[in-house]
């Protein structure tokens, strides 16, 4: 997030220059406007996109959910992806950023204990894949909030089914998420 336009506008309002006191006060305003909680690191983003293949044409994810871009199932405007939908690379990136923000908020709101960046990234990747509702009701989250970090890590391996079947891709993803979660 760049704050330059904000400070440029403040300089115009102030007549061209800002005092250090004004800059300090504006920094406080900027800090107050920033989203609270953790955000996904590049490691976490790379993990998610390594499993969410980029598709510019909507496809059935194998269990009847229409998906586009980097795993988007619902557009930022709230409409569900449907058969026949297409998007550009730019749109796919916008959808991804929107989805990522939504799942980061879900993890930040649900987790009540201290976690490190790797744990956060792993949880966002999981939530990106299984959804906010499933995550919020999961045994993984209950164990984590009870400070049973190892028990929570082991719960990643439960989420390996799609349409009632064990899927190799989900086994690989959960193993990668679990390994990241356990990494110091």
C-alpha positions in Angstrom: 0.0 0.0 0.0 1.5 3.3 -1.0 0.8 6.4 1.1 2.4 8.9 -1.2 -0.9 10.1 -2.8 -2.2 10.6 0.7 0.7 12.7 1.8 0.8 14.6 -1.6 -2.8 15.6 -1.0 -2.0 16.7 2.6 0.8 18.9 1.3 -1.6 20.6 -1.1 -4.1 21.2 1.7 -1.3 22.5 3.9 0.0 24.9 1.2 3.0 23.0 0.0 4.9 21.8 3.0 4.2 19.6 6.1 5.9 20.0 9.5 7.3 17.0 11.2 4.5 17.2 13.7 2.0 17.1 10.9 3.7 14.2 9.3 3.7 12.3 12.6 0.0 13.0 13.0 -0.7 11.9 9.5 1.3 8.7 10.0 -1.0 8.0 13.0 -4.0 8.4 10.8 -2.5 6.1 8.1 -1.7 3.5 10.8 -5.3 3.7 12.1 -6.7 3.1 8.5 -4.6 0.0 7.9 -6.3 -3.3 8.2 -5.8 -5.0 11.5 -4.2 -8.3 11.8 -1.7 -10.3 9.7 -1.5 -10.4 6.0 -0.2 -13.2 3.8 3.5 -13.1 3.0 4.9 -13.9 -0.4 5.6 -17.4 0.8 1.9 -17.9 1.5 0.8 -16.3 -1.7 3.2 -18.6 -3.6 1.8 -21.6 -1.8 -1.8 -20.8 -2.7 -1.1 -20.0 -6.4 1.0 -23.2 -6.7 -2.2 -25.2 -6.0 -4.8 -22.8 -7.5 -3.9 -23.1 -11.2 -4.7 -20.0 -13.2 -7.7 -20.6 -15.5 -9.2 -17.8 -17.5 -12.3 -19.9 -18.5 -14.7 -21.1 -15.7 -14.3 -24.8 -14.9 -16.1 -27.3 -12.7 -13.7 -27.9 -9.8 -14.6 -31.6 -9.7 -17.3 -31.3 -7.1 -19.7 -29.1 -9.0 -18.4 -25.7 -8.0 -17.7 -23.3 -10.9 -14.3 -21.7 -10.5 -12.2 -19.1 -12.4 -8.9 -17.3 -12.1 -6.9 -18.5 -9.1 -9.7 -20.5 -7.5 -12.3 -17.8 -7.3 -15.8 -19.2 -6.8 -17.6 -15.9 -6.0 -16.9 -12.6 -7.7 -16.2 -9.5 -5.6 -19.7 -8.3 -6.5 -21.1 -11.4 -4.7 -22.2 -13.3 -7.8 -21.2 -16.9 -8.2 -18.9 -18.0 -11.0 -21.0 -19.9 -13.6 -20.3 -22.1 -16.6 -19.2 -20.0 -19.6 -17.7 -17.2 -17.6 -14.3 -15.9 -18.8 -11.8 -13.4 -17.3 -8.6 -11.6 -18.2 -5.3 -12.1 -16.3 -5.9 -8.7 -14.7 -9.3 -9.6 -13.6 -8.0 -13.0 -12.2 -5.4 -11.0 -10.1 -8.1 -8.7 -8.9 -10.3 -11.6 -7.9 -7.4 -13.3 -6.1 -6.6 -10.1 -4.1 -10.2 -9.8 -3.1 -10.4 -13.5 -2.1 -7.1 -13.3 -0.3 -8.3 -10.3 1.8 -11.5 -12.1 2.6 -9.7 -15.2 3.8 -7.1 -13.3 5.7 -9.9 -11.5 7.6 -11.6 -14.9 8.4 -8.3 -16.2 9.9 -7.6 -13.0 11.8 -11.1 -13.0 13.3 -11.2 -16.7 14.1 -7.7 -17.3 15.6 -7.6 -16.2 19.2 -4.0 -17.3 20.0 -0.6 -16.1 19.0 0.6 -17.5 15.7 3.7 -16.8 13.6 3.7 -15.8 9.9 4.2 -19.3 8.6 1.2 -20.5 10.6 -0.9 -17.7 9.4 0.0 -18.3 5.8 -0.8 -22.0 6.1 -4.2 -21.2 7.7 -5.0 -18.7 4.9 -4.1 -21.3 2.3 -6.4 -23.9 3.9 -9.2 -21.4 4.3 -8.8 -20.2 0.7 -9.4 -23.8 -0.3 -12.1 -25.1 2.2 -14.0 -21.8 2.8 -14.6 -19.6 5.8 -17.5 -21.6 7.2 -15.7 -24.9 7.1 -12.6 -23.3 8.7 -14.6 -21.5 11.5 -16.3 -24.8 12.4 -13.2 -27.0 12.1 -11.6 -29.1 14.8 -8.3 -27.6 13.6 -9.4 -24.2 14.7 -10.8 -25.5 18.0 -7.4 -27.2 18.7 -5.5 -24.2 17.7 -7.5 -21.8 19.9 -7.0 -24.3 22.8 -3.2 -23.9 22.2 -2.8 -27.4 20.9 -0.6 -26.4 18.0 0.6 -30.0 17.2 -3.0 -31.2 17.2 -4.0 -28.3 14.9 -1.1 -29.2 12.6 -2.3 -32.8 12.4 -5.8 -31.6 11.5 -4.6 -30.3 8.1 -4.3 -33.9 7.0 -8.1 -34.4 7.6 -9.0 -32.0 4.7 -8.1 -34.3 1.8 -11.5 -35.2 0.3 -13.4 -33.7 -2.5 -16.8 -35.1 -3.4 -16.3 -37.8 -0.8 -13.1 -39.1 -2.4 -9.5 -38.7 -1.3 -7.8 -36.5 -3.8 -4.0 -36.6 -4.4 -3.9 -32.9 -5.1 -5.5 -32.2 -1.7 -3.1 -34.6 0.0 -0.1 -32.7 -1.5 -1.6 -29.3 -0.6 -2.4 -30.3 3.0 1.1 -31.8 3.5 2.6 -28.5 2.2 0.3 -26.4 4.4 1.1 -28.6 7.5 4.8 -28.4 6.9 4.6 -24.6 6.6 2.4 -24.4 9.7 5.1 -26.4 11.7 8.0 -24.3 10.3 9.5 -22.0 12.9 
